Amino acid sequence: MNRNRLFTNLNKLCLELDNRYNINCGGCCYVAACIAEQLELYNISFKIIHYDIYHCHYAIKVSDRYINRDYHTKKEIYEILDWNSNKLFERYYNESWNFCYKTKHNNVVRNEIQKLFLNENRRTRLHNGTVVSRKSKI
């Protein structure tokens, strides 16, 4: 998996999801949990970034890259957390969040994130020639 392309495409996806569903107005913790879940599946180390200047926001940091940094307002990092996806899901389901984000979109958001990881992994495997194509029977 090409990490640079993955992180670039994740940020593009997060911008699209924010435009469609307002994920950064009440769903950022859920999005961070979904991304963290996928990073764990692919054994990619990460940290959780908690911004809290004007309003709370959660993002992911992998090495020097930030994923789903909220560009609407300028924020400073409040704390860096060593949480896993379970802790983020727990936080999401047990706290109150901005109601602009509708939880009915959770499945769509999660599926889009999962699909991106699968596509990036498939693209890399195809590029590297590690996928064996099955011949169709005639």
Number of C-alpha atoms within 10 A of each C-alpha: 17 11 13 10 11 16 17 14 16 20 17 14 17 25 19 13 19 19 11 11 22 20 27 27 19 21 26 25 28 24 27 25 27 23 23 26 20 19 18 14 10 12 9 12 12 20 17 24 23 19 20 14 13 10 10 17 23 26 24 24 19 15 10 5 14 19 22 25 22 21 9 7 10 10 17 12 13 13 12 15 14 10 14 18 20 13 12 21 18 13 14 19 12 9 8 9 15 15 11 13 19 14 15 9 15 17 10 13 22 17 12 17 20 15 12 16 22 14 13 17 17 15 15 15 15 13 11 10 10 10 12 8 8 6 6 5 4 3
